[in-house]
Amino acid sequence: MKTDVLNQLKDALRKLLPEGSHAYLYGSQARGDARPDSDWDILILLDKNKIEAEDYDNVSYPLVELGWSLNECISPVLYTVKDWMKYHFTLFFHNVKDEGILLV
């Protein structure tokens, strides 16, 4: 895992995420089997009732831009905490739960 990218990602998340929200790194970067061209999969759980368009503008897009500036692909996925819990039976949920790394 590229420590410099991870540190910049954590710094950006601390600034971008509203209080009570969390972000997890999952996928190959979290497992430690990433290739040089692997993306950075980020699950973002917002502590609110509903995801709105401005959440993508204020959280997702700045992370994508950060990736561009670092010559990396950052792939954020947004859910509310409540909506995320609805997926507790899915493989995706369990992969993040088992392999994910809490960033913020």
SVG drawing of the C-alpha trace seen along z (x, -y; Angstrom):
<svg xmlns="http://www.w3.org/2000/svg" viewBox="-34 -20 38 33">
<polyline fill="none" stroke="black" stroke-width="0.4" points="0.0,0.0 1.3,-3.5 1.6,-5.2 1.7,-8.7 -1.5,-8.2 -3.2,-6.7 -2.1,-9.7 -3.4,-12.3 -6.6,-10.3 -7.1,-10.3 -6.3,-14.0 -8.9,-14.8 -11.5,-12.6 -11.1,-14.3 -11.7,-17.6 -14.6,-16.5 -16.7,-14.2 -19.4,-15.5 -19.3,-14.6 -20.4,-11.1 -19.5,-9.8 -16.9,-7.1 -14.8,-5.9 -13.4,-2.5 -10.7,-1.4 -11.7,2.0 -10.6,4.1 -7.1,4.9 -5.5,1.9 -6.9,3.0 -6.0,6.6 -2.5,5.7 -2.7,7.4 -3.0,4.3 -1.2,4.0 0.4,0.7 -2.8,-0.2 -5.3,0.8 -7.8,-1.8 -8.6,-2.9 -12.0,-1.7 -13.5,-3.9 -16.8,-3.2 -18.2,-6.3 -21.0,-6.1 -22.7,-9.4 -24.5,-9.9 -27.7,-11.4 -31.1,-10.3 -30.6,-10.6 -27.8,-11.0 -28.3,-14.2 -26.7,-15.6 -24.5,-17.9 -22.9,-15.0 -21.4,-13.9 -20.3,-17.4 -18.8,-17.9 -17.4,-14.5 -17.1,-12.2 -15.9,-14.6 -13.1,-16.1 -11.8,-12.6 -11.8,-11.9 -10.0,-15.1 -7.4,-14.2 -6.9,-10.9 -6.3,-12.8 -3.7,-15.0 -1.9,-11.9 -2.2,-10.0 -4.3,-7.4 -7.9,-6.3 -10.0,-6.9 -13.4,-5.3 -15.7,-6.5 -19.1,-4.9 -21.6,-6.8 -24.3,-5.3 -26.1,-6.5 -25.4,-4.3 -29.1,-3.2 -29.0,-2.3 -25.7,-0.5 -27.1,1.8 -29.8,2.9 -27.0,4.7 -25.9,6.8 -26.6,10.0 -24.5,9.2 -21.0,10.3 -20.0,6.7 -21.0,5.9 -19.1,8.8 -16.0,8.1 -15.9,4.6 -16.6,5.8 -13.9,8.5 -11.2,6.8 -12.0,3.1 -9.7,0.6 -11.3,-2.2 -9.8,-5.5 -11.9,-8.0"/>
</svg>
